[in-house]
Amino acid sequence: GRGELFPYSDIDLMLLYSDNTPATVINSFERAAWDTGLQLGFTARTLSECTRIMGDDCATDTALLEADFITGNGTIFTQLVNEVLRPYFHRQRRHFLDEMRATLSSGVQ
């Protein structure tokens, strides 16, 4: 269905990892993801990196808000939701909604 609804869209994938994850693990995962042949939007981030980038741009905030856990360590994803996303959107909900409204208004002609 995705191909019919958004035929030129990519797949956005974030590898959320802990600070002590070896770089070789991250690099291996990235290579394997690209080797699938799918058009990927790929990033790898730690919880502290996610905290730092929150509020930088509406697209990234929205992507993180829509994040789903697929596989791996569910604890770190739960930390992302409870320690980064919920507090940020609770504090910044008005600002985020205003940004979304402006983005949608500028794109609708």
Jmol script that loads the backbone (N, CA, C; Angstrom):
load data "model"
ATOM      1  N   GLY A   1       0.806  -1.193   0.000  1.00  0.00           N
ATOM      2  CA  GLY A   1       0.000   0.000   0.000  1.00  0.00           C
ATOM      3  C   GLY A   1       0.853   1.264   0.000  1.00  0.00           C
ATOM      4  N   ARG A   2       1.985   1.224   0.679  1.00  0.00           N
ATOM      5  CA  ARG A   2       2.832   2.404   0.775  1.00  0.00           C
ATOM      6  C   ARG A   2       3.256   2.871  -0.597  1.00  0.00           C
ATOM      7  N   GLY A   3       3.603   1.951  -1.473  1.00  0.00           N
ATOM      8  CA  GLY A   3       4.031   2.296  -2.817  1.00  0.00           C
ATOM      9  C   GLY A   3       2.929   2.946  -3.636  1.00  0.00           C
ATOM     10  N   GLU A   4       1.681   2.584  -3.349  1.00  0.00           N
ATOM     11  CA  GLU A   4       0.564   3.185  -4.063  1.00  0.00           C
ATOM     12  C   GLU A   4       0.221   4.558  -3.506  1.00  0.00           C
ATOM     13  N   LEU A   5       0.293   4.722  -2.205  1.00  0.00           N
ATOM     14  CA  LEU A   5      -0.056   5.994  -1.587  1.00  0.00           C
ATOM     15  C   LEU A   5       1.026   7.048  -1.785  1.00  0.00           C
ATOM     16  N   PHE A   6       2.269   6.654  -1.622  1.00  0.00           N
ATOM     17  CA  PHE A   6       3.404   7.567  -1.741  1.00  0.00           C
ATOM     18  C   PHE A   6       4.490   6.895  -2.571  1.00  0.00           C
ATOM     19  N   PRO A   7       4.305   6.841  -3.887  1.00  0.00           N
ATOM     20  CA  PRO A   7       5.210   6.035  -4.725  1.00  0.00           C
ATOM     21  C   PRO A   7       6.665   6.461  -4.715  1.00  0.00           C
ATOM     22  N   TYR A   8       6.978   7.695  -4.386  1.00  0.00           N
ATOM     23  CA  TYR A   8       8.372   8.139  -4.399  1.00  0.00           C
ATOM     24  C   TYR A   8       8.922   8.399  -3.009  1.00  0.00           C
ATOM     25  N   SER A   9       8.213   7.910  -2.000  1.00  0.00           N
ATOM     26  CA  SER A   9       8.689   8.152  -0.644  1.00  0.00           C
ATOM     27  C   SER A   9       9.798   7.170  -0.293  1.00  0.00           C
ATOM     28  N   ASP A  10      10.613   7.584   0.673  1.00  0.00           N
ATOM     29  CA  ASP A  10      11.653   6.683   1.152  1.00  0.00           C
ATOM     30  C   ASP A  10      11.192   6.072   2.460  1.00  0.00           C
ATOM     31  N   ILE A  11      12.028   5.247   3.015  1.00  0.00           N
ATOM     32  CA  ILE A  11      11.776   4.649   4.322  1.00  0.00           C
ATOM     33  C   ILE A  11      12.715   5.336   5.296  1.00  0.00           C
ATOM     34  N   ASP A  12      12.158   5.948   6.322  1.00  0.00           N
ATOM     35  CA  ASP A  12      12.973   6.605   7.331  1.00  0.00           C
ATOM     36  C   ASP A  12      13.243   5.629   8.456  1.00  0.00           C
ATOM     37  N   LEU A  13      14.513   5.453   8.765  1.00  0.00           N
ATOM     38  CA  LEU A  13      14.930   4.477   9.752  1.00  0.00           C
ATOM     39  C   LEU A  13      15.951   5.117  10.676  1.00  0.00           C
ATOM     40  N   MET A  14      15.704   5.003  11.975  1.00  0.00           N
ATOM     41  CA  MET A  14      16.665   5.513  12.943  1.00  0.00           C
ATOM     42  C   MET A  14      17.144   4.352  13.803  1.00  0.00           C
ATOM     43  N   LEU A  15      18.437   4.226  13.891  1.00  0.00           N
ATOM     44  CA  LEU A  15      19.043   3.256  14.796  1.00  0.00           C
ATOM     45  C   LEU A  15      19.324   4.005  16.092  1.00  0.00           C
ATOM     46  N   LEU A  16      18.596   3.672  17.135  1.00  0.00           N
ATOM     47  CA  LEU A  16      18.776   4.288  18.448  1.00  0.00           C
ATOM     48  C   LEU A  16      19.697   3.382  19.248  1.00  0.00           C
ATOM     49  N   TYR A  17      20.819   3.927  19.678  1.00  0.00           N
ATOM     50  CA  TYR A  17      21.812   3.090  20.338  1.00  0.00           C
ATOM     51  C   TYR A  17      22.342   3.762  21.603  1.00  0.00           C
ATOM     52  N   SER A  18      22.915   2.941  22.480  1.00  0.00           N
ATOM     53  CA  SER A  18      23.482   3.465  23.723  1.00  0.00           C
ATOM     54  C   SER A  18      24.889   3.992  23.466  1.00  0.00           C
ATOM     55  N   ASP A  19      25.367   4.825  24.384  1.00  0.00           N
ATOM     56  CA  ASP A  19      26.692   5.436  24.239  1.00  0.00           C
ATOM     57  C   ASP A  19      27.817   4.409  24.157  1.00  0.00           C
ATOM     58  N   ASN A  20      27.607   3.220  24.708  1.00  0.00           N
ATOM     59  CA  ASN A  20      28.677   2.224  24.710  1.00  0.00           C
ATOM     60  C   ASN A  20      28.565   1.200  23.572  1.00  0.00           C
ATOM     61  N   THR A  21      27.713   1.469  22.596  1.00  0.00           N
ATOM     62  CA  THR A  21      27.594   0.582  21.446  1.00  0.00           C
ATOM     63  C   THR A  21      28.816   0.763  20.543  1.00  0.00           C
ATOM     64  N   PRO A  22      29.498  -0.336  20.199  1.00  0.00           N
ATOM     65  CA  PRO A  22      30.682  -0.210  19.329  1.00  0.00           C
ATOM     66  C   PRO A  22      30.314   0.338  17.945  1.00  0.00           C
ATOM     67  N   ALA A  23      31.169   1.167  17.399  1.00  0.00           N
ATOM     68  CA  ALA A  23      30.946   1.751  16.069  1.00  0.00           C
ATOM     69  C   ALA A  23      30.808   0.669  15.008  1.00  0.00           C
ATOM     70  N   THR A  24      31.477  -0.454  15.196  1.00  0.00           N
ATOM     71  CA  THR A  24      31.400  -1.531  14.203  1.00  0.00           C
ATOM     72  C   THR A  24      29.980  -2.079  14.090  1.00  0.00           C
ATOM     73  N   VAL A  25      29.252  -2.124  15.200  1.00  0.00           N
ATOM     74  CA  VAL A  25      27.867  -2.600  15.185  1.00  0.00           C
ATOM     75  C   VAL A  25      26.998  -1.635  14.378  1.00  0.00           C
ATOM     76  N   ILE A  26      27.173  -0.347  14.616  1.00  0.00           N
ATOM     77  CA  ILE A  26      26.403   0.669  13.907  1.00  0.00           C
ATOM     78  C   ILE A  26      26.722   0.632  12.420  1.00  0.00           C
ATOM     79  N   ASN A  27      28.003   0.561  12.075  1.00  0.00           N
ATOM     80  CA  ASN A  27      28.415   0.519  10.664  1.00  0.00           C
ATOM     81  C   ASN A  27      27.885  -0.734   9.966  1.00  0.00           C
ATOM     82  N   SER A  28      27.910  -1.863  10.639  1.00  0.00           N
ATOM     83  CA  SER A  28      27.405  -3.112  10.048  1.00  0.00           C
ATOM     84  C   SER A  28      25.911  -3.020   9.784  1.00  0.00           C
ATOM     85  N   PHE A  29      25.183  -2.446  10.735  1.00  0.00           N
ATOM     86  CA  PHE A  29      23.746  -2.300  10.554  1.00  0.00           C
ATOM     87  C   PHE A  29      23.443  -1.371   9.383  1.00  0.00           C
ATOM     88  N   GLU A  30      24.169  -0.262   9.306  1.00  0.00           N
ATOM     89  CA  GLU A  30      23.950   0.699   8.227  1.00  0.00           C
ATOM     90  C   GLU A  30      24.212   0.057   6.861  1.00  0.00           C
ATOM     91  N   ARG A  31      25.316  -0.685   6.749  1.00  0.00           N
ATOM     92  CA  ARG A  31      25.625  -1.373   5.482  1.00  0.00           C
ATOM     93  C   ARG A  31      24.531  -2.367   5.114  1.00  0.00           C
ATOM     94  N   ALA A  32      24.074  -3.129   6.094  1.00  0.00           N
ATOM     95  CA  ALA A  32      23.023  -4.122   5.837  1.00  0.00           C
ATOM     96  C   ALA A  32      21.727  -3.440   5.394  1.00  0.00           C
ATOM     97  N   ALA A  33      21.413  -2.305   6.010  1.00  0.00           N
ATOM     98  CA  ALA A  33      20.200  -1.570   5.634  1.00  0.00           C
ATOM     99  C   ALA A  33      20.293  -1.086   4.186  1.00  0.00           C
ATOM    100  N   TRP A  34      21.433  -0.524   3.808  1.00  0.00           N
ATOM    101  CA  TRP A  34      21.611  -0.041   2.434  1.00  0.00           C
ATOM    102  C   TRP A  34      21.627  -1.188   1.441  1.00  0.00           C
ATOM    103  N   ASP A  35      22.166  -2.336   1.847  1.00  0.00           N
ATOM    104  CA  ASP A  35      22.255  -3.489   0.948  1.00  0.00           C
ATOM    105  C   ASP A  35      20.886  -4.076   0.597  1.00  0.00           C
ATOM    106  N   THR A  36      19.842  -3.690   1.311  1.00  0.00           N
ATOM    107  CA  THR A  36      18.506  -4.188   0.980  1.00  0.00           C
ATOM    108  C   THR A  36      18.046  -3.653  -0.364  1.00  0.00           C
ATOM    109  N   GLY A  37      18.642  -2.544  -0.819  1.00  0.00           N
ATOM    110  CA  GLY A  37      18.237  -1.936  -2.078  1.00  0.00           C
ATOM    111  C   GLY A  37      17.090  -0.954  -1.934  1.00  0.00           C
ATOM    112  N   LEU A  38      16.564  -0.822  -0.734  1.00  0.00           N
ATOM    113  CA  LEU A  38      15.484   0.133  -0.498  1.00  0.00           C
ATOM    114  C   LEU A  38      16.044   1.548  -0.418  1.00  0.00           C
ATOM    115  N   GLN A  39      15.237   2.510  -0.810  1.00  0.00           N
ATOM    116  CA  GLN A  39      15.649   3.904  -0.681  1.00  0.00           C
ATOM    117  C   GLN A  39      15.413   4.301   0.778  1.00  0.00           C
ATOM    118  N   LEU A  40      16.504   4.448   1.516  1.00  0.00           N
ATOM    119  CA  LEU A  40      16.403   4.691   2.948  1.00  0.00           C
ATOM    120  C   LEU A  40      16.804   6.103   3.322  1.00  0.00           C
ATOM    121  N   GLY A  41      16.063   6.660   4.254  1.00  0.00           N
ATOM    122  CA  GLY A  41      16.508   7.828   4.982  1.00  0.00           C
ATOM    123  C   GLY A  41      17.006   7.254   6.303  1.00  0.00           C
ATOM    124  N   PHE A  42      18.294   7.237   6.524  1.00  0.00           N
ATOM    125  CA  PHE A  42      18.861   6.519   7.667  1.00  0.00           C
ATOM    126  C   PHE A  42      19.663   7.462   8.559  1.00  0.00           C
ATOM    127  N   THR A  43      19.489   7.288   9.862  1.00  0.00           N
ATOM    128  CA  THR A  43      20.309   7.992  10.833  1.00  0.00           C
ATOM    129  C   THR A  43      20.521   7.087  12.037  1.00  0.00           C
ATOM    130  N   ALA A  44      21.600   7.326  12.750  1.00  0.00           N
ATOM    131  CA  ALA A  44      21.895   6.595  13.987  1.00  0.00           C
ATOM    132  C   ALA A  44      22.134   7.642  15.070  1.00  0.00           C
ATOM    133  N   ARG A  45      21.428   7.510  16.190  1.00  0.00           N
ATOM    134  CA  ARG A  45      21.526   8.511  17.250  1.00  0.00           C
ATOM    135  C   ARG A  45      21.459   7.867  18.630  1.00  0.00           C
ATOM    136  N   THR A  46      22.062   8.567  19.586  1.00  0.00           N
ATOM    137  CA  THR A  46      21.940   8.204  20.996  1.00  0.00           C
ATOM    138  C   THR A  46      20.804   9.016  21.604  1.00  0.00           C
ATOM    139  N   LEU A  47      20.418   8.668  22.826  1.00  0.00           N
ATOM    140  CA  LEU A  47      19.393   9.446  23.526  1.00  0.00           C
ATOM    141  C   LEU A  47      19.824  10.903  23.695  1.00  0.00           C
ATOM    142  N   SER A  48      21.091  11.119  24.027  1.00  0.00           N
ATOM    143  CA  SER A  48      21.558  12.500  24.227  1.00  0.00           C
ATOM    144  C   SER A  48      21.524  13.284  22.922  1.00  0.00           C
ATOM    145  N   GLU A  49      21.803  12.626  21.803  1.00  0.00           N
ATOM    146  CA  GLU A  49      21.703  13.307  20.508  1.00  0.00           C
ATOM    147  C   GLU A  49      20.257  13.659  20.184  1.00  0.00           C
ATOM    148  N   CYS A  50      19.339  12.751  20.485  1.00  0.00           N
ATOM    149  CA  CYS A  50      17.918  13.040  20.269  1.00  0.00           C
ATOM    150  C   CYS A  50      17.472  14.222  21.123  1.00  0.00           C
ATOM    151  N   THR A  51      17.909  14.266  22.361  1.00  0.00           N
ATOM    152  CA  THR A  51      17.569  15.384  23.252  1.00  0.00           C
ATOM    153  C   THR A  51      18.103  16.690  22.684  1.00  0.00           C
ATOM    154  N   ARG A  52      19.332  16.669  22.185  1.00  0.00           N
ATOM    155  CA  ARG A  52      19.974  17.881  21.666  1.00  0.00           C
ATOM    156  C   ARG A  52      19.277  18.419  20.425  1.00  0.00           C
ATOM    157  N   ILE A  53      18.774  17.548  19.552  1.00  0.00           N
ATOM    158  CA  ILE A  53      18.188  18.017  18.288  1.00  0.00           C
ATOM    159  C   ILE A  53      16.705  18.367  18.392  1.00  0.00           C
ATOM    160  N   MET A  54      16.063  17.999  19.491  1.00  0.00           N
ATOM    161  CA  MET A  54      14.640  18.320  19.634  1.00  0.00           C
ATOM    162  C   MET A  54      14.449  19.830  19.535  1.00  0.00           C
ATOM    163  N   GLY A  55      13.539  20.238  18.678  1.00  0.00           N
ATOM    164  CA  GLY A  55      13.245  21.647  18.501  1.00  0.00           C
ATOM    165  C   GLY A  55      14.026  22.295  17.374  1.00  0.00           C
ATOM    166  N   ASP A  56      14.991  21.573  16.780  1.00  0.00           N
ATOM    167  CA  ASP A  56      15.775  22.153  15.686  1.00  0.00           C
ATOM    168  C   ASP A  56      14.931  22.389  14.440  1.00  0.00           C
ATOM    169  N   ASP A  57      14.084  21.421  14.099  1.00  0.00           N
ATOM    170  CA  ASP A  57      13.196  21.612  12.949  1.00  0.00           C
ATOM    171  C   ASP A  57      11.955  20.739  13.099  1.00  0.00           C
ATOM    172  N   CYS A  58      10.901  21.192  12.496  1.00  0.00           N
ATOM    173  CA  CYS A  58       9.595  20.547  12.625  1.00  0.00           C
ATOM    174  C   CYS A  58       9.596  19.128  12.046  1.00  0.00           C
ATOM    175  N   ALA A  59      10.304  18.904  10.960  1.00  0.00           N
ATOM    176  CA  ALA A  59      10.323  17.588  10.320  1.00  0.00           C
ATOM    177  C   ALA A  59      10.950  16.535  11.235  1.00  0.00           C
ATOM    178  N   THR A  60      12.051  16.889  11.881  1.00  0.00           N
ATOM    179  CA  THR A  60      12.709  15.947  12.787  1.00  0.00           C
ATOM    180  C   THR A  60      11.846  15.691  14.014  1.00  0.00           C
ATOM    181  N   ASP A  61      11.270  16.756  14.564  1.00  0.00           N
ATOM    182  CA  ASP A  61      10.384  16.593  15.727  1.00  0.00           C
ATOM    183  C   ASP A  61       9.220  15.664  15.387  1.00  0.00           C
ATOM    184  N   THR A  62       8.626  15.862  14.223  1.00  0.00           N
ATOM    185  CA  THR A  62       7.498  15.034  13.803  1.00  0.00           C
ATOM    186  C   THR A  62       7.929  13.586  13.611  1.00  0.00           C
ATOM    187  N   ALA A  63       9.081  13.381  12.993  1.00  0.00           N
ATOM    188  CA  ALA A  63       9.586  12.020  12.783  1.00  0.00           C
ATOM    189  C   ALA A  63       9.803  11.314  14.114  1.00  0.00           C
ATOM    190  N   LEU A  64      10.378  12.015  15.090  1.00  0.00           N
ATOM    191  CA  LEU A  64      10.594  11.404  16.401  1.00  0.00           C
ATOM    192  C   LEU A  64       9.270  11.150  17.111  1.00  0.00           C
ATOM    193  N   LEU A  65       8.317  12.058  16.953  1.00  0.00           N
ATOM    194  CA  LEU A  65       6.999  11.883  17.568  1.00  0.00           C
ATOM    195  C   LEU A  65       6.299  10.649  17.006  1.00  0.00           C
ATOM    196  N   GLU A  66       6.528  10.355  15.728  1.00  0.00           N
ATOM    197  CA  GLU A  66       5.886   9.218  15.069  1.00  0.00           C
ATOM    198  C   GLU A  66       6.696   7.926  15.167  1.00  0.00           C
ATOM    199  N   ALA A  67       7.800   7.944  15.883  1.00  0.00           N
ATOM    200  CA  ALA A  67       8.688   6.780  15.952  1.00  0.00           C
ATOM    201  C   ALA A  67       7.975   5.553  16.516  1.00  0.00           C
ATOM    202  N   ASP A  68       8.279   4.417  15.936  1.00  0.00           N
ATOM    203  CA  ASP A  68       7.780   3.126  16.408  1.00  0.00           C
ATOM    204  C   ASP A  68       8.962   2.217  16.684  1.00  0.00           C
ATOM    205  N   PHE A  69       8.819   1.381  17.686  1.00  0.00           N
ATOM    206  CA  PHE A  69       9.838   0.381  18.002  1.00  0.00           C
ATOM    207  C   PHE A  69       9.649  -0.803  17.074  1.00  0.00           C
ATOM    208  N   ILE A  70      10.726  -1.221  16.408  1.00  0.00           N
ATOM    209  CA  ILE A  70      10.639  -2.365  15.502  1.00  0.00           C
ATOM    210  C   ILE A  70      11.300  -3.595  16.130  1.00  0.00           C
ATOM    211  N   THR A  71      12.560  -3.432  16.550  1.00  0.00           N
ATOM    212  CA  THR A  71      13.274  -4.572  17.115  1.00  0.00           C
ATOM    213  C   THR A  71      14.467  -4.078  17.919  1.00  0.00           C
ATOM    214  N   GLY A  72      15.015  -4.944  18.733  1.00  0.00           N
ATOM    215  CA  GLY A  72      16.202  -4.604  19.513  1.00  0.00           C
ATOM    216  C   GLY A  72      15.889  -4.448  20.982  1.00  0.00           C
ATOM    217  N   ASN A  73      16.570  -3.489  21.594  1.00  0.00           N
ATOM    218  CA  ASN A  73      16.437  -3.240  23.020  1.00  0.00           C
ATOM    219  C   ASN A  73      15.279  -2.277  23.273  1.00  0.00           C
ATOM    220  N   GLY A  74      14.174  -2.817  23.738  1.00  0.00           N
ATOM    221  CA  GLY A  74      12.997  -1.990  23.994  1.00  0.00           C
ATOM    222  C   GLY A  74      13.193  -0.984  25.111  1.00  0.00           C
ATOM    223  N   THR A  75      14.138  -1.240  25.998  1.00  0.00           N
ATOM    224  CA  THR A  75      14.385  -0.342  27.121  1.00  0.00           C
ATOM    225  C   THR A  75      14.851   1.028  26.644  1.00  0.00           C
ATOM    226  N   ILE A  76      15.744   1.055  25.690  1.00  0.00           N
ATOM    227  CA  ILE A  76      16.262   2.338  25.217  1.00  0.00           C
ATOM    228  C   ILE A  76      15.173   3.114  24.463  1.00  0.00           C
ATOM    229  N   PHE A  77      14.282   2.411  23.752  1.00  0.00           N
ATOM    230  CA  PHE A  77      13.169   3.093  23.089  1.00  0.00           C
ATOM    231  C   PHE A  77      12.208   3.674  24.134  1.00  0.00           C
ATOM    232  N   THR A  78      11.948   2.915  25.187  1.00  0.00           N
ATOM    233  CA  THR A  78      11.095   3.408  26.277  1.00  0.00           C
ATOM    234  C   THR A  78      11.713   4.649  26.905  1.00  0.00           C
ATOM    235  N   GLN A  79      13.029   4.653  27.075  1.00  0.00           N
ATOM    236  CA  GLN A  79      13.721   5.839  27.597  1.00  0.00           C
ATOM    237  C   GLN A  79      13.539   7.025  26.651  1.00  0.00           C
ATOM    238  N   LEU A  80      13.641   6.787  25.351  1.00  0.00           N
ATOM    239  CA  LEU A  80      13.436   7.858  24.377  1.00  0.00           C
ATOM    240  C   LEU A  80      12.052   8.480  24.574  1.00  0.00           C
ATOM    241  N   VAL A  81      11.044   7.644  24.680  1.00  0.00           N
ATOM    242  CA  VAL A  81       9.674   8.141  24.839  1.00  0.00           C
ATOM    243  C   VAL A  81       9.507   8.863  26.166  1.00  0.00           C
ATOM    244  N   ASN A  82       9.914   8.235  27.259  1.00  0.00           N
ATOM    245  CA  ASN A  82       9.651   8.772  28.599  1.00  0.00           C
ATOM    246  C   ASN A  82      10.571   9.915  29.023  1.00  0.00           C
ATOM    247  N   GLU A  83      11.824   9.889  28.571  1.00  0.00           N
ATOM    248  CA  GLU A  83      12.798  10.876  29.044  1.00  0.00           C
ATOM    249  C   GLU A  83      13.065  12.003  28.050  1.00  0.00           C
ATOM    250  N   VAL A  84      12.740  11.781  26.781  1.00  0.00           N
ATOM    251  CA  VAL A  84      13.028  12.795  25.757  1.00  0.00           C
ATOM    252  C   VAL A  84      11.740  13.331  25.141  1.00  0.00           C
ATOM    253  N   LEU A  85      10.958  12.450  24.510  1.00  0.00           N
ATOM    254  CA  LEU A  85       9.803  12.902  23.743  1.00  0.00           C
ATOM    255  C   LEU A  85       8.675  13.468  24.592  1.00  0.00           C
ATOM    256  N   ARG A  86       8.213  12.719  25.578  1.00  0.00           N
ATOM    257  CA  ARG A  86       7.098  13.214  26.402  1.00  0.00           C
ATOM    258  C   ARG A  86       7.425  14.540  27.081  1.00  0.00           C
ATOM    259  N   PRO A  87       8.577  14.647  27.749  1.00  0.00           N
ATOM    260  CA  PRO A  87       8.878  15.939  28.387  1.00  0.00           C
ATOM    261  C   PRO A  87       8.969  17.092  27.379  1.00  0.00           C
ATOM    262  N   TYR A  88       9.604  16.842  26.235  1.00  0.00           N
ATOM    263  CA  TYR A  88       9.744  17.914  25.237  1.00  0.00           C
ATOM    264  C   TYR A  88       8.377  18.355  24.733  1.00  0.00           C
ATOM    265  N   PHE A  89       7.558  17.417  24.285  1.00  0.00           N
ATOM    266  CA  PHE A  89       6.259  17.792  23.724  1.00  0.00           C
ATOM    267  C   PHE A  89       5.311  18.328  24.788  1.00  0.00           C
ATOM    268  N   HIS A  90       5.484  17.925  26.029  1.00  0.00           N
ATOM    269  CA  HIS A  90       4.677  18.509  27.100  1.00  0.00           C
ATOM    270  C   HIS A  90       5.030  19.986  27.290  1.00  0.00           C
ATOM    271  N   ARG A  91       6.333  20.291  27.312  1.00  0.00           N
ATOM    272  CA  ARG A  91       6.780  21.684  27.493  1.00  0.00           C
ATOM    273  C   ARG A  91       6.537  22.537  26.254  1.00  0.00           C
ATOM    274  N   GLN A  92       6.700  21.955  25.078  1.00  0.00           N
ATOM    275  CA  GLN A  92       6.703  22.723  23.836  1.00  0.00           C
ATOM    276  C   GLN A  92       5.473  22.475  22.955  1.00  0.00           C
ATOM    277  N   ARG A  93       4.415  21.940  23.509  1.00  0.00           N
ATOM    278  CA  ARG A  93       3.276  21.562  22.666  1.00  0.00           C
ATOM    279  C   ARG A  93       2.695  22.737  21.895  1.00  0.00           C
ATOM    280  N   ARG A  94       2.576  23.899  22.525  1.00  0.00           N
ATOM    281  CA  ARG A  94       2.023  25.067  21.828  1.00  0.00           C
ATOM    282  C   ARG A  94       2.941  25.475  20.666  1.00  0.00           C
ATOM    283  N   HIS A  95       4.229  25.536  20.929  1.00  0.00           N
ATOM    284  CA  HIS A  95       5.192  25.891  19.885  1.00  0.00           C
ATOM    285  C   HIS A  95       5.146  24.883  18.735  1.00  0.00           C
ATOM    286  N   PHE A  96       5.109  23.599  19.071  1.00  0.00           N
ATOM    287  CA  PHE A  96       5.065  22.555  18.048  1.00  0.00           C
ATOM    288  C   PHE A  96       3.798  22.663  17.209  1.00  0.00           C
ATOM    289  N   LEU A  97       2.667  22.856  17.855  1.00  0.00           N
ATOM    290  CA  LEU A  97       1.408  22.983  17.123  1.00  0.00           C
ATOM    291  C   LEU A  97       1.403  24.218  16.227  1.00  0.00           C
ATOM    292  N   ASP A  98       1.963  25.314  16.705  1.00  0.00           N
ATOM    293  CA  ASP A  98       2.066  26.521  15.883  1.00  0.00           C
ATOM    294  C   ASP A  98       2.945  26.273  14.661  1.00  0.00           C
ATOM    295  N   GLU A  99       4.070  25.560  14.866  1.00  0.00           N
ATOM    296  CA  GLU A  99       4.954  25.223  13.738  1.00  0.00           C
ATOM    297  C   GLU A  99       4.248  24.330  12.730  1.00  0.00           C
ATOM    298  N   MET A 100       3.518  23.333  13.220  1.00  0.00           N
ATOM    299  CA  MET A 100       2.780  22.436  12.333  1.00  0.00           C
ATOM    300  C   MET A 100       1.725  23.210  11.549  1.00  0.00           C
ATOM    301  N   ARG A 101       1.007  24.088  12.222  1.00  0.00           N
ATOM    302  CA  ARG A 101      -0.022  24.888  11.565  1.00  0.00           C
ATOM    303  C   ARG A 101       0.596  25.751  10.454  1.00  0.00           C
ATOM    304  N   ALA A 102       1.699  26.392  10.763  1.00  0.00           N
ATOM    305  CA  ALA A 102       2.371  27.248   9.773  1.00  0.00           C
ATOM    306  C   ALA A 102       2.888  26.421   8.594  1.00  0.00           C
ATOM    307  N   THR A 103       3.464  25.257   8.881  1.00  0.00           N
ATOM    308  CA  THR A 103       3.978  24.387   7.830  1.00  0.00           C
ATOM    309  C   THR A 103       2.837  23.921   6.919  1.00  0.00           C
ATOM    310  N   LEU A 104       1.738  23.506   7.514  1.00  0.00           N
ATOM    311  CA  LEU A 104       0.607  23.029   6.719  1.00  0.00           C
ATOM    312  C   LEU A 104      -0.031  24.167   5.930  1.00  0.00           C
ATOM    313  N   SER A 105      -0.139  25.332   6.524  1.00  0.00           N
ATOM    314  CA  SER A 105      -0.729  26.489   5.838  1.00  0.00           C
ATOM    315  C   SER A 105       0.107  26.928   4.655  1.00  0.00           C
ATOM    316  N   SER A 106       1.412  26.896   4.804  1.00  0.00           N
ATOM    317  CA  SER A 106       2.284  27.328   3.699  1.00  0.00           C
ATOM    318  C   SER A 106       2.296  26.321   2.563  1.00  0.00           C
ATOM    319  N   GLY A 107       1.978  25.060   2.865  1.00  0.00           N
ATOM    320  CA  GLY A 107       1.983  24.049   1.823  1.00  0.00           C
ATOM    321  C   GLY A 107       0.657  23.879   1.116  1.00  0.00           C
ATOM    322  N   VAL A 108      -0.405  24.429   1.683  1.00  0.00           N
ATOM    323  CA  VAL A 108      -1.730  24.317   1.084  1.00  0.00           C
ATOM    324  C   VAL A 108      -2.019  25.583   0.290  1.00  0.00           C
ATOM    325  N   GLN A 109      -2.235  25.452  -0.998  1.00  0.00           N
ATOM    326  CA  GLN A 109      -2.500  26.609  -1.866  1.00  0.00           C
ATOM    327  C   GLN A 109      -3.943  26.629  -2.276  1.00  0.00           C
TER     328      GLN A 109
END
end "model"
wireframe off; spacefill off
backbone 0.3
color backbone group
